[in-house]
Amino acid sequence: MLTNNLLSSEEREAVIEMRHAMHREPELSNQETKTQKRIIETLKQFGLDRAKTFHNTGVYIDIEGLAPGPKRSIALRGDIDALPIQEDREDLPYRSQVPGLMHACGHDMHASIALGTALAFHRMRNNFSGKVRVIFQPAEEAEPLGGRTVAEEGLLVGFDAAVGFHVDTDIPTGSFGACVGAATKSSEQFDLNIIGTMAHGAESHAGVDAITIAGAFINEVQKVVSREMPVDDGAIITIGTIHGGEATNIICPSVVMTGTIRTSSPERRNLLVQRVREVAEGVAAAHRGRVEFSSQSGEPAVVNDAGMVERFRQIVVRSAGENKYVQIKPSSGSDDFGFYSGCVPSIYFQFGSREPGNETGVHTPTFGASDKILIPTTELAIQFCWELLQE
């Protein structure tokens, strides 16, 4: 395990306690009021009393270095929201006390790592120059996204780099990794209302069957991926919901569908949305119906800076050993840290949690990760930010 003793004993205790407190009292996206208060109060206990709020439930704190030297600015994010999942981990003494909610994606750990980073840099402020902004970001999981607010409110203007991270259940405890380029996919949501004409089932020629149009659309839209997108893009079109029909003997006049569109290419992001719309309109017209299509932009792809990834790899190898660095494969999921990487050079690294008893993936009732990975990961984040400030 990575151990650099960059945290004091009091700071270590605060990191662990924050993780346990957040896990016991999870809060959904855009509802993180208790979490926000807890973070602000903990920062104050360590002398950090100038925290600012954003996005209603978010917090950020600036730590200004007092030493002479380059005045670089580094931002570090820890997300804070939980998920609407009932926890099934009776073995955890700090398990969720809120029915139906749990930290199933590790954000309690992410926020705790961010806390430790803020506390350490505050204590070491006489020894570095520049600025570290630690962002405790709400609403990573659901709209309105906190990452979008970070970008829109200019919280990264003038910054040289941003650092994000995520627990990874596919790599062993004590291992770390990252990938160059697109680390996640962008995400767009779309709504499709297919409009036909009602008729009796015995006289189907008198109507326009919206269910038939829906079936044709589902088949045709996948050809946009298989025949129009490069294989290495890994584009994905998902139909997530479909609702239509009132009776067994009625030609259905309306079907409502929702879905997501994912791609790792910013250039193809708008193109995919356009093509899904065109396929829907074309299929409907061919069947004498029509459609109403709307889309909402979600997270951009997270894009890792090659230089930052290489520096991160060197730190892991130097501190923990060659075998502790893992080459991460790009994820098909999305993360609103993509808004950060769209503003400044960024890295989104992974820290492993897989071990006996903690094998299940994120967003599951049995997800869990040991406290023992918190301090090494926090100290790695501190060390990495420290070196970025020295460039």
Secondary structure as GFF3:
##gff-version 3
##sequence-region A 1 391
A	DSSP	alpha_helix	9	24	.	.	.	ID=ss1
A	DSSP	alpha_helix	33	45	.	.	.	ID=ss2
A	DSSP	beta_strand	52	54	.	.	.	ID=ss3
A	DSSP	beta_strand	58	64	.	.	.	ID=ss4
A	DSSP	beta_strand	73	79	.	.	.	ID=ss5
A	DSSP	alpha_helix	107	123	.	.	.	ID=ss6
A	DSSP	three_ten_helix	125	127	.	.	.	ID=ss7
A	DSSP	beta_strand	131	137	.	.	.	ID=ss8
A	DSSP	alpha_helix	146	152	.	.	.	ID=ss9
A	DSSP	beta_strand	161	172	.	.	.	ID=ss10
A	DSSP	beta_strand	176	178	.	.	.	ID=ss11
A	DSSP	beta_strand	181	182	.	.	.	ID=ss12
A	DSSP	beta_strand	186	195	.	.	.	ID=ss13
A	DSSP	beta_strand	199	200	.	.	.	ID=ss14
A	DSSP	three_ten_helix	201	206	.	.	.	ID=ss15
A	DSSP	alpha_helix	210	228	.	.	.	ID=ss16
A	DSSP	three_ten_helix	231	233	.	.	.	ID=ss17
A	DSSP	beta_strand	236	244	.	.	.	ID=ss18
A	DSSP	beta_strand	250	251	.	.	.	ID=ss19
A	DSSP	beta_strand	254	263	.	.	.	ID=ss20
A	DSSP	alpha_helix	266	286	.	.	.	ID=ss21
A	DSSP	beta_strand	290	297	.	.	.	ID=ss22
A	DSSP	beta_strand	303	304	.	.	.	ID=ss23
A	DSSP	alpha_helix	306	320	.	.	.	ID=ss24
A	DSSP	three_ten_helix	322	324	.	.	.	ID=ss25
A	DSSP	beta_strand	325	327	.	.	.	ID=ss26
A	DSSP	alpha_helix	338	341	.	.	.	ID=ss27
A	DSSP	beta_strand	346	354	.	.	.	ID=ss28
A	DSSP	three_ten_helix	371	373	.	.	.	ID=ss29
A	DSSP	alpha_helix	374	390	.	.	.	ID=ss30
###
